[in-house]
């Protein structure tokens, strides 16, 4: 009986480790490609060693010693994002708390006003995936969503204008939240940090983020790694109604 329980425990621990490693490496394409590169170099090194190709084998052994360190330094943001994704896979809530029509109206009016004044903004609306890990490192508010409060938060030179606002249901959960920037190459390489932050959070959660450009005043909707322009109220309402239903 004891041996059976130990075998079950042994298999369960192995399953957890394999599951975590797969979640970690598959969360970022760049991390996964680097893993494949390491495996490839390791296999080539084994082959050169078997064939007696001394010079090639020695060079590859040295490369295998230092390459993991180089990869960790170069891919630090991707590795952090992979860790966050791996640890938050089970953080989704069964029932999403969606805001009311009044909340949508306040968000749209605030965003369009900020756009007209070329004031940068980053507003994330939570759905099933919990964003508590970001909120807890930000300035907690738990305030009712209002146009005036959102505008005040993002007004330049105010204490909370940097970072993102996270909205859960009808309340502003926090302000001044920071996300891991996306490394995607699908969009313009000159894209600002707000847009890359919006893409970054959309890649690790099912949230929707509204970005207002400080330079141009353009409004973008970011969801599931896709960025869409939405420069009129009707378009923003359309996206919010589809998302917050």
N, C-alpha and C positions, 0 to 999 in steps of 0.2 A: 504493500500500500504506500509506504514511504517513498519507494523508488518511483512509483507511478506519479506521485505528486511532484517529485523533484524533476521528472521528465517533462511534466506539463509546465512547471515553473520555468524550466530551462528553455522550452519552446516559446513560451510567452515573452520572456526577456529578449530572446533572439528576434521575435517578430516585432517587438517595440523598437529595437535598434535598427532593424532593416527598414521599418516604416519611417522612422525619423530621418535616416540617411537618404532614403528616396525623396522624402518631402524636401529635405535641405537642398539636394543637388538638382532637383527638377524645378525648384522655385525660381531659378535664374538661368537663362540660356547661356550666359557667359560663364557662370560657375560650372555648368554641366559640360560645356565645351572644354574647359580647362581640365576637368576630371578625365574626359576622353583622351586629352593630350597626354596626361600623366600615365594613363593606362597604356597608351600606344608606345610611349618612350620606354616604359617598363618592359613591355613585351619585346620590343626591338633589342633592349639590353640583354634580355634572357637569350634571345636568338643569337646575338653576336658572341655571347659568352659560350654558348653551346658549340658554335662554329669555330671557336678559337680566334676570333678577330679581336686581338688584345687591345689595340689602339682604340677602336670604336667602343669596345666594352668599357674601357677605363673612362673615356670621355663621357659616355652616357651615365655611368655611375656617379661621376661628379655632378652632372646635370640633375640627376634625381635627388642628390643631397640638397642642392640649393634652390631648385625650381619651386618646391612647395612654399618656401619663404617668400620668393619673388611674387608668386601668385597671390598669397595672402595680402601682401602690401598693395599690389596693383588692383586687386578685386575687393578691397575692404568694404566699399559701399554695397556691392552685390552680395558679399558674404553676410553682412549685417541684415540685408533685406531677406536673404534666404533663411536665416535664423528666425526672424520675426514671422515669416510665413509658416515655417515648420512648427513654431510654438503656438500659433494662433489658428491652426486649421480647425480645431474643435471649439473655437470661441464664438461660433455663430449662434444667434438666438433663434428659436423656432418661430417666434412672432416678432415681426419688425414693428417698431413704434413710428408711425408716419404722422407728419404734421397735418394740421387742419388747412382748410382753404384760406383762412386768415393768415396763417403762417406763410403759405406760399406767396400770398399777396405782399406781405412785408418783405420777404426775401427778394422778390422781383423788383419792387419799388426801390429797395436799398441798392441793389446791384445796378439798376439803370441810372440811379442818381450818381453813384460812384463812377460809373462809366462816363457820364456827361462831364464830370469834374477831373477825369484822368487820375483817379485815385485807385491805386492797386488794392486788390482784395483777393482773399482765398477762403471760400466757404465750403465746407464739406458736410454733406447730409448723410448721416449714418443709416444703414438699412439692417441687414441681418448680422453682418460682421461687426463685432464689438470693437470700438476704437478707444477703449479705456486705457490701453497702454500708452497712447499718445496724449490723451486728456490728462492723465495723472501727472505727466511731466510738464503740463501747461498751467495756465491760470484758470482754476475752476470757477465757474460762474453760476450755472444752473438757473439762468434767468429766462424769463419769457421772451420769445423772439419778437423783436420789433424793428421797424425800419430805422427809427432814431438811434437805437442802441447799436445796430450793425454799422451805421454810418459813423457813429462816434468811435467805435472800436478801430476802424480803418483810417480815420483821419490822421494824416501825417503828423509826426512829432508827438503823438499821444503814446502812453506807455505800452499799449497793446496792439499797435498798428502792424507790427511784424508778426509773421506766423499765420496760422490758419484758425478759423473759427469752426468748431465742430457742433453740429446741430443734431439733437436726438428728439424726435417728435416735435413738440411745440416749444422746446427750451434750448437755449444756447448752453451747451454743456461746458465749454471752455473757450478761451481765446489764447492766442500765442502758441499754438501747437506747431511742432516741426516734424516733417516727414523725411524719409530717405529719398533723395532725388533719383528720378528714373535715368537710366543710361541708354534708353532707346535711341536708335538712329533713324527712326521712321519720320521724324519731324525735323524742322530747321535746327541746325546745330547752334544757332545764335539764340535759341529760345531761352527766356529768362528762368530764374530759379523758381518763381511761383508756378509756372507751367510745368516744370520738371517735377516739382513737389506734388502737384495735382496728379500727374501721370504716375508718379511713384506710389501714392496711396491707392490709386485705382488698380494697380497691378497686384496689390496684396489684400484687397478687400472688395466688397460689392457696393461700396459707397459711391455717391455722385458728388463731384466737386465743381463749383463755379469759380472761374478765374477772371478777374478784371485786370487787364494790362495797364500798368502805370504809364508806359510810354505812349500807347495808342488809344487807350480806353476801350479796346475791343473786349467782348465778353466771350468766353469759351466754356463749354460744358465738357467735363472729362468723366468718362465711365468705362470701366473694363479695358483700360489701356488705349481708349479711343478719344481723340479730342475733336470737338465739333464747334464751329462758330455759331453764336446765337446773339445777334446784335439788335434784336427787337423783342418787345415784351411778349408778343404772341408766341414766338419761338421758345423763349425761356419757359413760359407757362406750359407749352406743349411737352417739353422734356420733363418738367417737374411733375406734371399730371401723370405721365407714363411711369415715372420712377416712384412717386409717392402715392401709389394706389393700394 
